[in-house]
Amino acid sequence: MGDKPASAIKKIEATGLMRKLMGAYFQEIDQAARTGDRKIAWCTSVGPAELLRSFGFLVYFPENHGAVLGSSRLAQELIPAANARGYSPDICSYLTSDVGSYIKQQTPLIQAFGMAGIPKADVLVYNTNQCRDVQDWFAFYQREWNVPLIGIDTQRGLGDITRDHLDGLIAQHKALIPTLEEVSGRTFDLDRLKEVVASSYRCTLLWKKVLHLAAHVPSPITFFDSTIHMGPAVVLRGTPEAEQYYAVLIAELEQRIADGVAAVDGERHRYYWEGMPVWGKLRDHAEMFASEGACVTASTYCNSWIFEPLGCDDPFEGMARSYTELFIVRSEDFKEQYLKTMFKTYGIDGMIYHDAKTCPNNSNCRYGMPQRLNRETGVPYVTINGDLNDLRLYSEEQARTQFEALGEQLREGA
């Protein structure tokens, strides 16, 4: 791979609109943090954002900030500050990057959006569906700011999701309401919640369509594009701006398909990326694969923001189902069946597993899954060792060798 010139990454024109939307989002939160004229709720990325928006909170997602710290490659300068406070280098590097950013008062948000810094929360709301680290992450800020910390504890390793599971989660969602009423100064409004959930549902259908357009051969979009364009689905779901953005993006991608424009010129191989991105290497990886005519077409990660159960008539059941039917929460058997379906949907030729050192919950290569899927599907795979944010844990040479090995397997099997 390294001997060939990198292909140019094809610009998606809608990126300009997305940057404007994201800029407006951050500036609105910064204005509220400076003036106190609106309340700010911190929320985990797959947490009850719709419920928070129904109370009028501006919703800030620190995991999004973690990704910004990773992609800017500032993370490894900040992580040691969190380590010095007693936060282990083995735990989530989103957490340690973000806490280090707060301690050192350094963030790309200042330069990119003119923000004063990380916005102070009026309430911190988590869901442990992704990992326990999010609760400990928010607990750091609870101690710093002495603000309420509330959340939802989700079971993990789930096969079938039962009525008992859902009833318990619905009760936990409803138990958040008294604190949110107190902090916001507003009474819970079921009709308003239904409106926000309906908007999130429309957003999720549009985001799903974006990702499913990649099933076209050649694909009009890559995994690396999707990690950027998922931003509105994460931080703006439940708002009309997110819906409007994805309508624009879909139109552009459909036009690419109509015009025969591929995201990767001369697409020969189609890969699936399983696990977290290596944020500080997104562009390098995109160029590396494009130079080989390989399109990383689909991923579990980007599909994690498709929440179709939000279409339920009961918004509480919709949220409970959506945030519990996630890939990350499910059993190994469920995950394997899901991946088999994805291989067929996207015409996958090869599989890349990212074993992220500080994110075991999003590393699905530690309990024999790659070997089992390979035996059952014949799809070849490689595993790279690295991390989402801490590039000290990533080996350029090892990753490149593994990527080249996958390409060689496919060429030999052709």
QUIBEL-V355845 format. One record per backbone hydrogen bond with DSSP energy under -1.0 kcal/mol. CO is the residue of the C=O (numbers start at 1). NH is the residue of the N-H. Records with the same first field share a line. If there is no record, write none. Layout:
# QUIBEL-V355845
CO = NH ; NH
This chain:
# QUIBEL-V355845
1 = 4
12 = 15
13 = 16
14 = 18
15 = 19
16 = 20
17 = 21
18 = 22
19 = 23
20 = 24
21 = 25
22 = 26
23 = 27
24 = 28
25 = 29
26 = 30
27 = 31
28 = 32
29 = 33
30 = 34
31 = 35
32 = 36
39 = 58
40 = 122 ; 123
41 = 60
42 = 125
44 = 47
47 = 49
48 = 52
49 = 53
50 = 54
52 = 55 ; 57
53 = 56
58 = 41
60 = 43
61 = 64 ; 65
62 = 66
63 = 67
64 = 68
65 = 69
66 = 70
67 = 71
68 = 72
69 = 74 ; 75
70 = 73
74 = 77
75 = 78 ; 79
78 = 81
79 = 83
80 = 84
82 = 87
83 = 86
88 = 91
92 = 96
93 = 97
94 = 98
95 = 99
96 = 100
97 = 101
98 = 102
99 = 103
100 = 104
101 = 106
107 = 110
108 = 112
109 = 113 ; 115
110 = 114
123 = 42
124 = 150
125 = 44
126 = 152
132 = 135 ; 136
133 = 137
134 = 138
135 = 139
136 = 140
138 = 142
139 = 143
140 = 144
141 = 145
142 = 146
148 = 124
150 = 126
152 = 128
158 = 331
162 = 166
163 = 167
164 = 168
165 = 169
166 = 170
167 = 171
168 = 172
169 = 173
170 = 174
171 = 175
173 = 176
174 = 177
176 = 180
177 = 181
178 = 182
179 = 183
180 = 184
181 = 185
189 = 193
190 = 194
191 = 195
192 = 196
193 = 197
194 = 198
195 = 199
196 = 200
197 = 201
198 = 202
199 = 203
200 = 204
201 = 205
202 = 206
203 = 207
204 = 208
205 = 209
206 = 210
207 = 211
208 = 212
209 = 213
211 = 214
212 = 215
213 = 216
219 = 263
222 = 226
223 = 227
225 = 228 ; 229
226 = 230
228 = 231
230 = 234
231 = 235
232 = 236
236 = 239
239 = 243
240 = 244
241 = 245
242 = 246
243 = 247
244 = 248
245 = 249
246 = 250
247 = 251
248 = 252
249 = 253
250 = 254
251 = 255
252 = 256
253 = 257
254 = 258
255 = 259
256 = 261
257 = 260
264 = 267
269 = 295
270 = 349 ; 350
271 = 297 ; 298
272 = 352
273 = 300
274 = 354
277 = 279
278 = 281
279 = 282
281 = 285
282 = 286
283 = 287
284 = 288
285 = 289
286 = 290
287 = 291
289 = 292 ; 294
290 = 293
293 = 268 ; 269
295 = 271 ; 297
296 = 223
298 = 273
301 = 304
302 = 305
303 = 306
307 = 310
308 = 311
309 = 312
314 = 318
315 = 319
316 = 320
317 = 321
318 = 322
319 = 323
321 = 324 ; 325
327 = 330
329 = 158
331 = 335
332 = 336
333 = 337
334 = 338
335 = 339
336 = 340
337 = 341
338 = 342
339 = 343
340 = 344
341 = 345
342 = 346
343 = 348
350 = 272
351 = 382
352 = 274
353 = 384
354 = 356
355 = 386
356 = 359
359 = 362
360 = 363
368 = 372
369 = 373
370 = 374
371 = 375
372 = 376
373 = 377
374 = 378
380 = 351
382 = 353
384 = 355
386 = 357
388 = 279
389 = 391
390 = 393
391 = 394
395 = 399
396 = 400
397 = 401
398 = 402
399 = 403
400 = 404
401 = 405
402 = 406
403 = 407
404 = 408
405 = 409
406 = 410
407 = 411
408 = 412
409 = 413
